[in-house]
C-alpha cells in the first residue's frame, strides 16, 4: 500500500525557556487511500485548523498559500493581527529564527503559528549569505541590491555551487514546537534572468535545470523548491498527527 512519508521533531520548553527534545517522529505514514473527507473531519476534531503565518513578507505568504492550496487549514497572516510586534531574527541558524518567530506569534495570538526562515548558502563563500540572506546588502532589505552584491562578490569565481535552505517551525499555544526542513541544490548564474519569484531566484539554477527559479512558472518552482519541500513535510506530518489525535478524541 502506498504511503505519504516524512519526519519531524517536536520540542517542549522547560520553565527556563530552553528547548527540550520531547519526541522525534520518524517514518510518518498515512495511506494515500485515506478519503479526504475523513481527513477533514478528523482534523476538525483537533480544534487546530486555524494557523497564523508568522511573516509580513507578501511574496512568502503568496508562495505558502499556493503550496498549501486545498489543504484543510485556514491561514491567517500578521495583517490579521496588527498588534504582533516585529521579531528580531538574531538566531544562529535558520531553525533558531523560525522557532523564535513562531513561538512569539503563537503566544500573542493564542493560535498555532507557522514561521519560515530561509536563505541561500554559497559553497565558495563558506555558506554566506546564509541567515543574513535578506539583508546581505544591508538595511533596508532589498532583493535587487542583494543579488547585485552577490554577483559582485562572485565575479570571476568559477565554482558557483549553492543551495537554498528553508526551515519551517510550527508552534502551538501549549508550548509544543515542530520543525521541518527543505533543501535544493544548484548553482549561481552570472546575471539575473527571469521575472517571477523573489529574493535570489533570478540567479539560482536548481541542479539539472537550464532555468533559474525566476524563469520557472510558480507550480514548477514549488514542486522542487526548498520551501515546497519543507511545507510538504509539514503537510504529511499534519495529516499523520492530526489523524491520530482525531481518532483519540473520537474515541473519548
N, C-alpha and C positions, 0 to 999 in steps of 0.2 A: 504494500500500500504506500503511495507517495505521501511525503510529509513536507511541511514547511520546517526549516531548521534554523537555529541561530543560537546566540549566547548573550548573557548579560550579567552584570554584577549588581548586587543590592547592598546598600550601606545603611547603617543606622548611626545617629550621632549620640555620643555619650554626653554626660552633663557638662563636661568642659568644652563641648562644641567640636570635639575631634571626630573624624570619620572612623567608624569601626566596621570592618567587613562583617556583614551579617550572614550572607549566603552567596555562593556562586552558583548560578543556574547554567548548567551545561546541557547541550543537546535538547534544546526546547523544540518540542514536536507537536504539531497539530495536523491531523489528517486533512488533506485538501478536500476531502469529500464532505467535511462538516458543512451543513447548509448555512448560508449566510444569515437566514432568518434566525437560526438557532444561536449563532454567534451574537447577533444584535441583541436578542432577548436576554442572553446571559450577561452581556456587557452592561445592559441597563440595570441589572440587579446590583451591580457593584456601586452605583452612585458616583462613578468616576468618569463620566462621559464628557465632562467639560474640562478642557485643557487650555491653559494660557500660554501663548508663545512669548517667551521672555526676551523679546527683541523689538526694537523700533526700526530695524533695517527693513524697509519695504520690499527690497529685492529678495531678501531671505524669506520673509513672510510669504511672498508670492510663490517662491520655489517650494517651500514646505507645504503650503496649501495644495499646490499642484500634485506633489508626490503623494500627499495624504488623501487626495480626492476619492470619494467613495468609501472611506474608512469610517467606522461607526463612532466618531467623536465630534463634538462641537468645539471648534477652535476659536479662541479669543486672542486678541493682541494687547499690547500695553496701551494702545489707543483707547481701549475699553476701560482701562484702569489708570486714569491720568495721575492718580496720587502715587504711583510707583516711582521711586527715585531712580536715577541712573546708578548702575552698579559699577564700581571701579574694577576693571579687569586687571588685577595685579598678581594673578596666579603664575606659577612657574611652568604650567602645562596647559594644553587645551582643556583637559579634563577639569583641572582646578577652576578655570574660568567658567566653564559651562555649569559645573556644580554650584559655584557661588551665585551665579545669576538665577538658576532655577530655584535654589533654596530661598533666596531673598524674595522672589516673586510669589512663591507658594505661601510664605509666611504672611505677606501683606494682603494677598487676595483670598487666602483660605481655600484656594483651588490647586489641583495639580498643575505644575508648571513645567514646560519643556523649553530648555535652553540649548543653544548651539554655539560652539566656538570652533572656528575652523581657520585654516590658513595654508600657506604654501611653504614647503620646505625644499630648498635647493641644495643639492648634494655638495657642489663645489663651494658653496657659501656656508658650509657647516650647519645646514638646517635653517639658515635665515631665509626670508624674514620671519618664519615661524609664528610664534604667538604675537609678534608685532606686525603681522601682515597688513592689517587695516590701516596702520599709521607708519608704514615703512618710510614714507617721505616726510613724516612729521605731522603736526596738527595744523588745521583740521584734517580728518581723514579724507582722502581724495583718491579715487581709483586711477585716474589718468596720471596723476603725479607719481603714484606708487609704481605703476607699470613703467613709466619713463625712467624712474630711478633704478628699477631692476635691470632694464635693458642697458642703462649706462654702466652699472656696476659689472655687468656680464659682457660688455663689449670686448671682442677679441678672444673670449674664452670658448674653447671647443667643447669641453664637457658641459652638457646642459641638462643633465638628468635632474628631475624634480618630482615631487609628489604633492598632491593635495591631501590634507588630513582634516577629518571632522570628528568631533566628539559631541554627542547629544546627551544631555542629562535630563532625566525626568525626576522631579522632586514632588513628593506627596506631602500634604499638610501634616501627616502624622510623623514625619521625620525620615521616612524611607527614601532612598535615592537609588536610581538605576542609571547606568551609563552604557552608551552604545557607540561604537567606533566604525568609521569608514575611511578607506584609503583608495587613491587612484594614482598609479604611477604614470609618468610621462616625461616630457621634456619642454624646455623653454625655447620658443621661436626667437627670431632676430628682429621681428617687427610685429606690431599688433595687427590682427586680422579678425574680421567679423564684428557684428554689432549687437549680438544677443548676449545674455548673461550679464555678469558684473565682476568686479574685482580683477583678478589676473586672468580671467577667461580668454581675453584676446591673444595672449601669448603662450597659453598652455595647450600642448598637444598630448592628449592621452595616448598611452602606448598602443601602437598598431593603427593609429588613425592619422590621416593626412589633413584632418580638420582640427582647428582649435575648438575649445568649448564654445567660444563666441560665434563660431561658424555653424554650429550644430543647432537643429531645432530643439526646443525645450524637452520634448519627450526622449530624443536621442541622448541628450546630455544626462537627463535624470536616470536613465537606465544604467549608466556606468559611473556616475559621479560619486564623490566621497560622501556628500550629504544624502544622496539617494541610498547608498549602501547603509549608512547609519540609521536613516529613517526606516528602511525596510527591516533592519534588525529590531528596531523598536516595535514595529508593527507585528512582527512574528511573536515577539515576547509578549506584547499586549494581549494578543489573542490567546496565547497559551495560558498566561497567568490569570486573565480575567475569565477565561473559560472554566478554569479550575475553581476560582472564587465563586463564580456563578453557580456551579454545581454544589459547592459547600453551603451557600446561602439558601439555595433552593431546597436543600435537604433539612434545613432547620425549621 
